[in-house]
Amino acid sequence: HADAIVLRRPMSDPGLDVVHSNIQACLALGQCLSTSLGPCGMDTLFVSRDTGSIMLSNDGATILRHMDIPHPAARTLIDLSKAQDNAIGDGTTSVVVLACALLRSALPLLEKGMHPTLISHAFRRCAAISLGIVDDVAILLTPDNKAELLSHISSTSMSSKTIGHACDHISALAVSAMTYVGGNLSASSPSLNLSKSVRVLPLSGSSMMSSRLVLGTVVPFRSACSSPFPSRLHGGACVMAARLDLEHWRPRIWGAKIHSTSLSQHVEITQREREMIREQCARIAKLGVDIIINQGLVYSVAAQCLEEHGVHVLTVTEPADIDAVARATCSSVVSDLDTVNPNKLGRAKALQIVTIAETAFLQI
């Protein structure tokens, strides 16, 4: 048994005054967030100083993101909330309120002259004891109770959000998505990247209760071909996910320009450019591609040429959409036809067009 010797400092210590000011700034920030904590928490109203726009939220990360906090000590709580949001995705308010409670309990000890290192050591011991208690009361997930417990966990995290009125429905979708993705993990890739494995597509025009889970990958698309795209394809279609400019040929020398001095030269250059586009389309068809999904528009010349070779052309606009197509088909995004090979192409067991909230999506 060892006794701790505490040396008292005079109350006029300037260092203590600075620590007291920092703690008070953090407590003031925690007081703003504590009103939004829990299922009975209230929303916080923000009014922009510049534009006068109004925002209403009870999410801790959103509140901290819209607050203009110049105090450096209080800004550490914002970094703490961001770290919590990046690691877990929830608990941004709780972690700030808990940190403020620890600071509030440490303030009397500092005023008594206890060194901050000793207080930090005590907090770490308390954290270790708390983790031990959590392990003792933890409930092991089994195939029998997994769905129920995961549903309770997701409902609890959503109950204080703006989607609280639909938390039962949304939590059921979340649990189904996690169960499906987790069940498809292989032994060689046990890690799960939620941002890449599960996509959330917000759509307007209906209520949250109309939200649905779609197994596979869905991307909004446009068809560049004159003939209608089949509503369903089976049999392992060969898919190319691409970021190609199939309408314009550009010199490979950066900054190079082509000048024409007569109309005949311009016509000749245009015809040669179209021939090169047709050669590119023929190379794509020679690879056995059935469907090319390109990020960016594919105009008439290339689309008509590819359609003549029996290749369906679909376009998407967002980089995340073409990346999702590449993951779903186990392919690589093609950005240069000179380096493309059959190993960069993908296969899709089935493709179909689904309509969600009056928006057409391609489901892979």
C-alpha positions in Angstrom: 0.0 0.0 0.0 1.5 3.4 -1.1 0.3 6.8 0.0 0.2 9.6 -2.6 1.8 12.9 -1.5 -0.1 15.9 -2.8 1.7 19.3 -2.9 -0.6 22.3 -2.7 0.1 25.2 -4.9 -0.9 28.8 -4.1 -4.3 29.8 -5.5 -2.7 32.6 -7.4 -0.7 30.3 -9.6 -1.1 31.7 -13.2 -0.9 28.2 -14.7 -4.0 27.2 -12.7 -5.8 30.2 -14.0 -5.1 29.2 -17.6 -6.2 25.6 -16.9 -9.4 26.9 -15.2 -10.2 29.1 -18.3 -9.6 26.2 -20.7 -11.9 23.9 -18.6 -14.6 26.5 -18.5 -14.5 26.9 -22.2 -14.9 23.2 -22.7 -17.7 23.0 -20.2 -19.6 25.8 -22.0 -19.3 23.8 -25.3 -20.5 20.6 -23.5 -23.5 22.5 -22.1 -24.6 23.4 -25.6 -24.5 19.7 -26.6 -25.9 18.2 -23.5 -29.4 19.5 -24.3 -29.5 17.3 -27.4 -28.4 14.1 -25.7 -30.6 11.1 -25.4 -34.1 10.2 -26.8 -35.6 13.2 -25.0 -32.9 15.6 -26.4 -34.0 18.9 -28.0 -33.0 20.2 -31.4 -30.5 23.1 -31.7 -31.4 26.0 -34.0 -28.6 27.6 -36.0 -28.9 31.0 -37.7 -26.1 31.9 -40.1 -24.4 35.2 -39.3 -23.7 35.9 -43.0 -26.7 34.6 -44.9 -29.3 34.3 -42.2 -30.1 30.8 -43.2 -31.6 28.5 -40.5 -30.6 24.9 -39.7 -32.2 22.6 -37.1 -30.3 19.5 -35.9 -29.7 17.4 -32.8 -26.7 15.5 -34.2 -23.5 16.3 -32.2 -21.2 16.2 -35.2 -23.5 18.5 -37.2 -23.8 21.0 -34.3 -20.0 21.2 -33.8 -19.4 21.5 -37.5 -21.6 24.6 -37.7 -20.3 26.3 -34.6 -17.6 29.0 -34.9 -15.4 28.2 -31.9 -12.1 30.2 -31.7 -11.0 28.9 -28.3 -8.1 26.3 -28.9 -9.0 24.1 -25.9 -12.7 23.9 -26.9 -11.6 23.0 -30.4 -10.0 19.9 -29.1 -13.5 18.6 -28.3 -14.4 19.1 -31.9 -11.4 17.0 -32.9 -12.6 14.4 -30.4 -16.0 14.4 -31.9 -14.6 14.0 -35.4 -12.5 11.1 -34.3 -15.5 9.4 -32.7 -17.6 9.9 -35.9 -14.8 8.5 -38.1 -14.3 5.5 -36.0 -17.8 4.5 -35.0 -20.2 6.8 -36.8 -22.2 7.5 -33.7 -21.8 8.8 -30.1 -20.4 12.2 -31.1 -22.5 14.0 -28.5 -21.9 11.4 -25.8 -18.1 11.5 -26.1 -18.1 15.3 -25.7 -20.4 15.3 -22.7 -18.4 12.5 -21.1 -15.1 14.5 -21.6 -16.7 17.6 -20.1 -17.9 15.5 -17.1 -14.3 14.3 -16.5 -13.0 17.9 -16.8 -15.6 19.0 -14.3 -14.6 16.4 -11.8 -10.9 17.2 -12.3 -11.3 20.9 -11.6 -11.7 20.6 -7.8 -8.7 18.3 -7.7 -6.6 20.8 -9.6 -7.6 23.6 -7.2 -6.4 21.4 -4.4 -2.9 21.3 -6.0 -3.1 17.7 -7.5 -0.9 17.4 -10.5 -2.6 16.8 -13.9 -0.5 13.8 -14.6 -1.7 12.1 -11.4 -5.3 12.8 -12.4 -4.8 11.5 -15.9 -3.3 8.3 -14.5 -6.4 7.9 -12.3 -8.7 8.4 -15.3 -6.8 5.7 -17.2 -7.2 3.3 -14.3 -10.9 4.1 -14.2 -11.2 3.4 -17.9 -9.5 0.0 -17.5 -12.0 -0.9 -14.7 -14.9 0.3 -16.8 -13.8 -1.8 -19.8 -13.6 -4.8 -17.4 -17.2 -4.1 -16.3 -18.3 -3.9 -19.9 -16.8 -7.2 -20.6 -18.6 -8.8 -17.7 -22.0 -7.5 -18.7 -21.5 -8.0 -22.4 -23.9 -10.4 -24.2 -22.4 -12.7 -26.7 -23.9 -12.6 -30.2 -25.2 -16.0 -31.3 -27.1 -17.1 -34.4 -30.3 -17.1 -32.3 -30.1 -13.6 -30.9 -27.9 -11.8 -33.5 -30.8 -10.3 -35.5 -32.7 -9.1 -32.4 -29.6 -7.6 -30.7 -28.4 -5.9 -33.8 -31.8 -4.4 -34.4 -31.9 -3.0 -30.8 -28.4 -1.5 -31.3 -29.3 0.2 -34.6 -32.6 1.4 -33.3 -31.0 2.9 -30.2 -28.5 4.8 -32.4 -31.2 6.2 -34.6 -33.8 7.0 -32.0 -32.4 10.5 -31.3 -31.8 11.3 -35.0 -34.1 13.0 -37.5 -35.1 9.6 -38.8 -36.3 8.5 -35.3 -39.9 8.1 -36.5 -38.8 5.5 -39.0 -36.0 3.9 -36.9 -37.6 0.5 -36.8 -37.9 0.3 -40.5 -34.4 1.8 -41.2 -32.7 -0.4 -38.6 -34.2 -3.5 -40.1 -32.7 -2.5 -43.5 -29.4 -1.7 -41.9 -29.2 -5.1 -40.1 -30.2 -7.0 -43.3 -27.5 -5.1 -45.2 -24.8 -5.8 -42.6 -25.8 -9.5 -42.3 -25.7 -9.9 -46.1 -22.3 -8.2 -46.5 -20.8 -9.9 -43.5 -22.0 -13.3 -44.7 -20.3 -12.8 -48.1 -16.9 -12.1 -46.5 -14.2 -14.6 -47.4 -11.4 -15.9 -45.2 -8.9 -14.1 -47.3 -10.5 -10.7 -46.8 -12.1 -10.6 -43.3 -12.1 -6.8 -43.1 -15.3 -4.9 -43.9 -15.2 -1.4 -45.4 -18.7 -0.1 -44.9 -18.2 3.0 -47.0 -17.5 0.7 -50.0 -19.6 -2.3 -49.2 -22.8 -0.5 -48.4 -24.1 2.6 -50.3 -26.8 4.9 -49.2 -28.6 6.6 -52.1 -30.8 9.5 -51.0 -33.8 10.1 -53.3 -36.6 12.6 -53.1 -40.2 12.1 -53.9 -41.3 9.7 -51.2 -41.2 9.0 -47.4 -38.5 7.3 -45.4 -40.9 4.3 -44.9 -40.5 3.7 -48.7 -36.8 3.0 -48.3 -35.8 -0.4 -49.4 -32.7 -2.7 -49.5 -31.4 -3.7 -52.9 -29.0 -6.7 -52.9 -26.2 -6.0 -55.3 -25.1 -2.7 -56.7 -27.5 -0.1 -58.1 -26.4 3.0 -60.0 -28.4 5.7 -61.8 -27.6 5.6 -65.6 -28.4 6.9 -69.0 -28.5 4.8 -72.2 -26.4 6.2 -75.1 -27.8 3.8 -77.7 -30.8 4.3 -79.9 -32.1 0.8 -79.2 -33.7 0.2 -75.8 -31.6 -1.5 -73.2 -33.0 -4.9 -72.2 -34.8 -4.9 -68.9 -32.9 -8.0 -67.8 -29.7 -9.7 -68.9 -28.5 -13.1 -67.8 -25.6 -15.4 -68.7 -22.5 -13.6 -67.4 -22.3 -10.5 -69.5 -18.9 -9.0 -70.0 -18.8 -5.5 -68.5 -16.2 -2.7 -69.0 -16.2 0.0 -66.4 -14.5 3.0 -68.1 -13.5 6.6 -67.9 -13.0 7.1 -71.6 -13.4 10.0 -74.0 -14.7 8.2 -77.1 -15.8 11.3 -79.0 -12.6 13.4 -79.4 -9.1 12.4 -80.3 -6.4 14.4 -78.6 -2.6 14.5 -79.4 -0.5 12.8 -76.8 1.9 15.7 -76.6 0.7 18.1 -73.9 -0.2 21.5 -75.3 -0.1 20.4 -78.9 -2.7 21.9 -81.3 -3.9 21.1 -84.8 -4.5 24.0 -87.1 -6.3 23.8 -90.5 -5.8 26.4 -93.2 -8.7 25.4 -95.4 -12.1 23.7 -95.3 -10.8 20.6 -97.1 -8.1 20.2 -94.4 -10.8 20.5 -91.7 -13.0 17.9 -93.3 -10.0 15.6 -93.7 -9.1 16.0 -90.0 -12.7 15.4 -88.9 -12.9 12.2 -91.1 -9.6 10.9 -89.7 -10.8 11.6 -86.2 -14.0 9.6 -86.8 -11.9 6.8 -88.2 -9.8 6.7 -85.1 -12.9 6.6 -82.9 -14.3 3.7 -84.9 -10.9 1.9 -84.5 -11.2 2.4 -80.7 -14.7 1.0 -80.7 -13.6 -2.0 -82.8 -10.9 -2.7 -80.2 -13.5 -2.6 -77.5 -15.8 -5.0 -79.3 -12.8 -7.3 -80.1 -12.3 -7.8 -76.4 -15.7 -9.4 -76.2 -17.4 -6.6 -74.3 -21.2 -6.8 -74.0 -21.8 -3.7 -72.0 -19.6 -0.6 -71.5 -20.5 1.6 -68.6 -18.7 4.9 -69.0 -18.3 7.9 -66.6 -19.1 10.8 -68.8 -21.1 11.2 -72.0 -20.7 9.0 -75.0 -21.9 10.9 -78.1 -23.5 9.8 -81.3 -20.5 8.6 -83.4 -19.0 6.3 -80.7 -22.4 5.1 -79.5 -23.6 4.2 -83.0 -20.3 2.4 -83.8 -20.4 0.4 -80.5 -24.1 -0.4 -81.1 -23.2 -1.7 -84.6 -20.7 -4.1 -82.9 -23.4 -5.3 -80.5 -22.1 -3.4 -77.4 -24.6 -1.7 -75.2 -23.5 1.8 -74.0 -24.5 3.1 -70.6 -23.3 6.3 -68.9 -23.0 7.4 -65.3 -22.0 10.8 -63.9 -20.5 10.3 -60.5 -17.0 8.8 -59.8 -18.5 6.7 -57.0 -20.9 5.1 -59.4 -18.2 3.8 -61.8 -16.2 2.6 -58.8 -19.2 0.7 -57.5 -19.7 -0.9 -60.9 -16.0 -2.0 -60.9 -16.3 -3.5 -57.5 -19.5 -5.3 -58.3 -18.1 -6.9 -61.5 -14.6 -7.5 -60.0 -13.0 -5.4 -62.7 -10.7 -2.4 -63.0 -11.7 1.0 -64.2 -10.3 1.5 -67.7 -9.0 4.9 -68.5 -6.7 4.1 -71.4 -7.4 1.6 -74.2 -3.7 1.1 -74.9 -3.3 -0.7 -71.6 -6.6 -2.5 -71.5 -6.6 -6.3 -71.4 -9.2 -9.0 -70.7 -8.1 -9.2 -67.1 -9.4 -5.7 -66.5 -12.9 -6.6 -67.6 -15.6 -7.9 -65.3 -18.5 -10.3 -65.4 -22.0 -9.8 -64.2 -24.3 -12.8 -63.6 -27.4 -10.7 -64.1 -28.2 -7.1 -64.9 -31.6 -5.6 -64.7 -33.3 -2.2 -64.7 -35.2 -1.3 -61.5 -37.2 1.8 -60.8 -37.0 3.4 -57.4 -38.9 6.6 -56.6 -39.4 7.2 -60.4 -35.7 7.0 -61.0 -34.2 4.2 -63.2 -31.3 2.3 -61.8 -29.1 -0.4 -63.2 -28.9 -3.3 -60.7 -25.8 -5.6 -60.9 
